[in-house]
Amino acid sequence: RQRQMCIRDRFDNSAQNWSALLCAETSLVFYMGKEQADKIAEGLLAVGASIELPMAFITNGARTSQEVVYAKLGSMAKVARGLVVEGPTLMIVGEVVNVAQTLSELVSSIERRVSEHSDNQVNPSRMVR
């Protein structure tokens, strides 16, 4: 599998750059790009990205305070404006976000079932004799 990394220290909204990123047909990751979400969405949409392309904002990634907010490219700018978060925010755009969201929902479902099962167990130490 081919990996490509493009690192920029300034924002470049030219169609040529967005087109190159989009034609790679891979996940796009923007470090601390929340403040540029409107320009990023505008650039990707202008070169043919689908408004339904999944994306996620991850704040405080890999920390106990991690927060993940899912959106679609078409609503990304609006969701970004509504985020009130402290800490660095990573933006991931691409189909891989659907995989992450599905796995997250599966883990939550399993955790709920385990919790319900343990709540329904009889604790022998609490039994009246």
N, C-alpha and C positions, 0 to 999 in steps of 0.2 A: 504494500500500500504506500502510495506516495504522500509525503507530507511537505507542505510548503508554509513557510513563515514569512510574513511581511511585517516589518516593524517600522513604525513611523513615529516621529516625535512632534509632528505637526499635522493638522487636519488638511487633507487634500480632497476636495469635493469634485474633481474632474471625472467626467463620464468614462474616460479611458481606464482610470484606476478602478472604478466600481465594476465595470464590465469585466476586467481581468479577475477580480475577486470572485464575481458571480460565476464566471465560466469555469472556475476550478471545481464547481459542484462539490463543495466540502463545507465543513462548519467554519463559520467566521467567529473569531473571538476578539472582543474589543475591551482592552483593559482601561478601566476608569473612563468609559465613554458615555456614561449616563447623560452628562451635560450636552453631548453632541448627538443624542439619539434622534432628534428631528432631522438633522443633516444626514446622518447615516441612513435612516429610513428613506429619506428623499432621494439620496444617491442610488441606493439599491433598487428602489421602485422605478426610477427613471430609466434604468437599463434592463427592465423586464422582470425583476423579482416579483414573486406572487405576494399579494397582500396577506395570504394565508400561511406564509412561511413562518414556522414556529421560532420563537426566541425566548430567552430567559434572562432575567436580571439576577445575579447572585451577589449578595452583599455579605461581607465577612466570611467568605468561603473557607471551608474546612475548620471553622471555629464553632464553639458551642452556640454562638449567637448568629450562625448562618441563617440567612433568609433567602428564599427563592421565590420569584414572582414570574409566572409564565404569561406570555402574550403572543400576539401575531405581529408580523412586520407592519401590517396596516395600522395597528393601534400602539405600536412601540413608543412613539413620541409622546402620546397622551399618557400612557402608563408611566413613562419615565418622569413626566412632570408631576405626577401624583405620588411618586415614591418619596417618602420621608425617611431616610435612612442615614445612619452614621457609619462611616467606614468605607473602604474601597468597594466599588461595584463593578463586577465583571458582566459583560453582555455576550451571550452566545446566540448566534443566529444560524439556523440550519435544522435539517431533519433529525439530527442527533438529539435535539431538545425533546422531540416526541418520545424517544427511547427513555430518556431520563425521567420524563414526567410519568410514563407508564410504570417504570421501575419504582419510582417514589410512591405512586398510588398502591402498587402491589405490597411494598414494605409496610405502608400504613395499614393496609387491610390485614396483613398477617399480625402486626402488633396489636390491632384491635381484637382479633380473634384470640390471641394468646392472653390478653388482658381479661376478656370476657370469660375465657375458660378458667383462668386462675381465680376470678371473682366467684365463680360457681362451685369451686372446690370446697368440700367440707374440711374445715380445719379441726383435727381431732382434739387439739388443746382447748377448743372453745365448746366442745360438746358437753352437755349437762349429763351427769351420771346419777 
